Amino acid sequence: MTSSPMNDTPPTLILASGSPRRRELLAGLGVEFTVRPVQVDESALPGEAPADHVLRLAREKSQARIGPRELVLAADTIVVIDGEILGKPSDAATAREMLRRLAGRRHNVLTGVSLILAESKGQVDGVASSEVSIGDLSDEEIRWYVDTGEPLDKAGSYAIQGLGALLVTEMVGNYTNVVGLPLPLTQQLFRRLGYDLLQFRNR
């Protein structure tokens, strides 16, 4: 790992994700970054635990494409219930099925985060977990929410930062983790590489 002093000119920060939620979280801190989406096969390996799965995907995304003087940040978020991973729904019917399964129950949201510095100066990663409770939902409520279109590109078929907030009755853990990028964990990873997120503000 690098021990770059905090006043060194930091490398270019790359966000290896096309997620608007992750962009908004970083932009909300005033952080400057370049978006470079990466596509990887998100299928789980046989017998792979959810935490191992989400961390592996984050690592693969961060390693996929990195240039000189770049610091690449990647993340992957999943919803887990009964030990099963719920990814993004393939269609409206799948979204309705996922929401029926989540309704009236608690589930976990896991986000794997990986940070890699060019020139083989270090890679660090970790997983954040939050527990979310969804209230009882009628078929009419589920149908209305799916018809808004919001669930169709979200893990678990809901967005806590959007209309999906109406469904969430309780949350234990970090809110930004459920949105898609746990900022406290991300800051910890930056510091492990000798940097700070605030070094990347409006430079």
DARAZI-V36446 format. One record per residue. N is the residue number from 1. OMEGA is omega in radians with two decimals (none if undefined). D_LAST is the distance of its C-alpha to the last C-alpha in Angstrom with 1 decimal. Layout:
{{N,OMEGA,D_LAST} {N,OMEGA,D_LAST}}
This chain:
{{1,3.13,23.8} {2,3.07,21.1} {3,-3.10,20.8} {4,3.11,17.4} {5,-3.03,16.7} {6,-3.10,14.0} {7,3.03,12.4} {8,3.03,12.4} {9,-3.08,9.5} {10,3.09,9.6} {11,3.07,11.1} {12,3.13,10.4} {13,3.12,11.3} {14,3.02,14.4} {15,-3.09,16.4} {16,-3.09,20.0} {17,3.05,21.5} {18,-3.08,22.4} {19,3.07,23.0} {20,-3.14,21.8} {21,3.13,22.2} {22,3.08,19.7} {23,-3.11,17.1} {24,3.14,17.9} {25,3.12,17.7} {26,3.14,14.2} {27,3.11,13.1} {28,3.07,15.1} {29,-3.08,12.8} {30,-3.10,9.8} {31,3.07,8.7} {32,-3.09,7.4} {33,3.07,10.2} {34,3.14,13.0} {35,3.10,16.5} {36,-3.09,19.3} {37,3.13,22.5} {38,3.10,25.1} {39,3.06,28.8} {40,3.07,31.0} {41,-3.05,34.5} {42,3.11,34.3} {43,3.10,38.0} {44,3.07,39.0} {45,3.12,40.9} {46,3.11,44.5} {47,-3.10,44.6} {48,3.11,40.9} {49,-3.11,39.9} {50,-3.12,37.3} {51,3.10,34.8} {52,-3.14,35.3} {53,-3.05,35.0} {54,3.10,31.6} {55,3.11,30.2} {56,-3.14,31.6} {57,3.11,30.0} {58,3.11,26.5} {59,-3.12,27.0} {60,3.14,28.4} {61,-3.12,25.5} {62,-3.10,22.9} {63,-2.97,25.1} {64,-3.06,26.0} {65,-3.13,23.4} {66,-3.13,20.8} {67,3.14,19.6} {68,3.09,18.5} {69,3.09,15.3} {70,3.02,15.0} {71,-3.01,15.1} {72,3.12,17.3} {73,3.11,17.9} {74,-3.14,21.3} {75,3.04,23.7} {76,-3.07,27.1} {77,3.09,29.0} {78,3.00,32.8} {79,-3.10,35.5} {80,3.05,38.4} {81,-3.09,41.9} {82,3.13,45.1} {83,-3.10,43.2} {84,3.13,42.5} {85,3.01,39.1} {86,3.12,38.6} {87,3.09,36.1} {88,-3.12,35.3} {89,-3.14,38.5} {90,-3.13,39.9} {91,-3.08,41.5} {92,-3.13,42.5} {93,3.10,45.6} {94,3.11,43.6} {95,3.12,41.2} {96,3.13,44.3} {97,3.12,45.7} {98,-3.11,42.6} {99,3.06,42.5} {100,-3.14,46.2} {101,-3.12,45.7} {102,-3.02,42.9} {103,3.09,44.7} {104,-3.06,46.1} {105,3.03,44.6} {106,3.04,41.8} {107,3.14,39.6} {108,3.02,36.6} {109,3.14,33.2} {110,3.03,31.6} {111,3.00,28.1} {112,3.14,27.4} {113,3.11,23.8} {114,-3.12,23.0} {115,-3.10,20.0} {116,-3.11,20.5} {117,-3.09,18.7} {118,-3.13,19.7} {119,3.06,22.2} {120,-3.12,24.3} {121,3.04,22.4} {122,3.02,23.1} {123,3.13,23.6} {124,-3.14,24.0} {125,3.13,25.2} {126,-3.12,27.1} {127,3.03,28.8} {128,-3.12,28.7} {129,3.05,31.8} {130,3.10,32.7} {131,-3.07,36.1} {132,3.06,36.6} {133,3.07,39.9} {134,-3.13,40.8} {135,3.05,43.6} {136,-3.11,46.9} {137,3.05,46.4} {138,3.08,49.2} {139,3.13,49.5} {140,3.11,48.9} {141,3.12,45.6} {142,-3.14,44.5} {143,3.13,45.5} {144,-3.08,43.7} {145,3.13,40.4} {146,-3.14,40.6} {147,3.07,41.6} {148,-3.12,38.3} {149,-3.06,36.7} {150,-3.04,34.0} {151,-2.87,35.5} {152,3.07,35.7} {153,-3.10,32.4} {154,3.04,32.1} {155,-3.12,33.3} {156,3.06,36.5} {157,3.00,36.6} {158,3.13,34.8} {159,-3.09,31.4} {160,-3.12,31.1} {161,-3.12,28.2} {162,3.12,30.5} {163,3.12,34.2} {164,3.07,34.9} {165,3.12,34.1} {166,-3.10,37.7} {167,-3.01,39.1} {168,-3.14,37.5} {169,-3.10,39.7} {170,3.08,38.1} {171,3.07,35.2} {172,-3.10,34.9} {173,-3.05,31.7} {174,-3.11,28.0} {175,-3.08,27.4} {176,3.04,24.2} {177,-3.13,26.2} {178,3.09,28.6} {179,3.09,26.0} {180,3.09,24.9} {181,-3.11,22.1} {182,-3.03,23.0} {183,3.09,19.8} {184,3.10,21.6} {185,3.13,22.8} {186,3.10,19.4} {187,3.11,17.9} {188,-3.14,21.0} {189,3.07,20.5} {190,-3.10,16.9} {191,3.09,18.4} {192,3.07,21.3} {193,3.07,19.2} {194,-3.14,17.7} {195,3.10,14.3} {196,3.14,13.2} {197,-3.07,11.9} {198,3.03,9.9} {199,-3.05,7.9} {200,3.13,6.4} {201,2.93,5.7} {202,3.14,3.8} {203,none,0.0}}
